Amino acid sequence: MGKVGCKRWRFHNSAVKLESNPADTNSETEKADVGPVNMENNSKNLPQKTKKQKFQDRKQYWKNQINSICTQKLQAKEMLLKKIQRKQMKNTPVVGDLTDMKDSLPTFTTKKETAEEKPLPYKPPVKLKSRRKEMLENINLFKQVLSHPVFKQNPGSAITEHLQNKVEHMNSC
């Protein structure tokens, strides 16, 4: 079954074409031949961007806009803070404004930053076999402590004595 069109068009008259005023084809061709066509500006000659590239361009554009706004805000804040600090420094009667001298001194923050940025040495994960071995050793040690006669008599004093001995041993080394 075909499409069912709108029935209103049947009630309207079609446009009347007058033969007394035909289209002037010569004038149109003359207008087109007025000057040379610049093919360099034609959009068909430009390499078209893919959808992904367009998306990346838009994303980069918005990132640049946001970054510029953020940097402007930060600069405005810094300027405001510097103004406030200068006013406070000028108000101090004895010291005065030493910010210029402070700015001229070299900064050593780069050395501190490099020291903090050292990565920790790589430690491989403990294997299951070694974890089991260590756990069994700890269980045996705990059983020995529980069966020790001094610990059975007074566990609190045995623990404190052990800790004191451990601290003395650490201090002597």
N, C-alpha and C positions, 0 to 999 in steps of 0.2 A: 504494500500500500504506500502511495507517495505522500509527500508532505502536504499538510493542510495549511494553506496560506491564509492570510488575513483577507476577509471578504470586503473590507472597506475600499480597496483599490478599484473595485469594479464600479463604484459609484462616482469616481472622480474622472475628469476629462484629462487626457494626456496633453502634454505641452504642444502648443501650436508652433510649427516651423514655418517661417515666412520665407518665401523664395525671393522676395523683392530685395532683401538685405542679406545677400550671401556673405559668408566669412571671407575676409580679404586675406588670401593666403600669401600674396606677395609682400604685404607689410610685415607679416610675422617672420618671414624668412629674412627680410632686410634687417629686422631688429636682432635676429640671431647672428647675423654676419657682421655686426658692428665692430667687434674687436676679437682678438685672439683669445681663446679659452685657456686659462691658466690651469694646467693639469697638476701642478705641484700642490695646489690647495685642495684638490679634490679628495674627499674622504675615502674614496675607493682605493687610492694609491697608498694610503697610510697603512702600516702593518696593524692588524687588529689584535687587541689584547685578548687573552683567554679570560674566562670567567674567574679563574683562580687568581690570575695576575691583577685583575680589576679589584677583587676582594682584598688582596694583599696591599694594593695601593691605597684603597680607602682606609684600611686598618692602620697603615703607616701614617697616613695623613692625620687621622684622629689621635694617634699616639703623639705625634709631633705637636698637635694643638694642645693636648693635655699637658705635655711636658713643658711647653712654653708658658702656659698659664701657671703651672706649679712653680717654675723657676722665677717668674715675675713675683709671685706671692712671697716666695722665700727671700728674694732680694729686698722686697718692700719691708718684710719683717726685720731683716738684718739692718737695714738702714734706720728703721725706727729704734731698734735696740741700741745701735751705735749712738744715735742722737741722745737717747735717754742716758746712756753711760757717760757721754761727754758732759752733759749737764750736771750729772752727779759728781764727776771728777772736778769740774770747774767750781762747784760749790764747796769742795773740801779745801779749807784754807791753807793747810800746811803742805800737802803733797802736790796739789795742782793736777795738771793733765799730763800723765806719763804714757799715754797710749801711743804717741808717736815713737817714743823710745822703745816701747814694747814691740811695736810692729817692725822696727828696724833690726831687732835681735833675731838670730837664726832660730828656727824651731827644730826641736828634736823629736817631734811626734812621729816622724817617718821611721825612726829606729824602733820606737815602741810598737808601732803597727806591724813591722816586719817580725818582731819577736813574738807577737800574739798570733800571727798567721801561720806559724809553723804547724804542719799537720802532725797528728799523733802517729807514732810508729804503728805499723800494721801488725795486728795480732791475729793469727789464724784461729778459726773457731776450734774449741776443744772437741776432740773426737769422743765418740760414745764409749769406746773401750777404755780410754784414760779416765773418763768421768766415773765409770763403774769402779775402776781400780781405786780411785781416790775416795769414793763413797765407802767402799769396803774397808779401807784403811781407817777412815773416820769412825766407822761403826766399831771396829776392833779397839780403837783408842778409847772410845766412849765406854765400852764394856770393861776395859781395864780400869778406867777411872771409877766406875760404879762398884767394882769389886775391890778397890783399894781399901784397906782397913781404916786409914785416917779419914777418908771421905765418908765411910760408913758411920764413924763415931760423930763427926761434926762437919757437915758439908760446907757450911758458911765459912768457917775458919780455914778449911782446906783451900777453898777458892781464893780467899784473900791472901793467904800465904803464897799460893801459886802466882797470883798477880804481882805481889811485892817482889818475888824472886825474878819474875819476867822483867819488871821495870829496872831492877838493879842490873840485870844482864844487859839490857838495852843501853843503860847509861855507861856501863864499862866498855862497851864496844865503840 
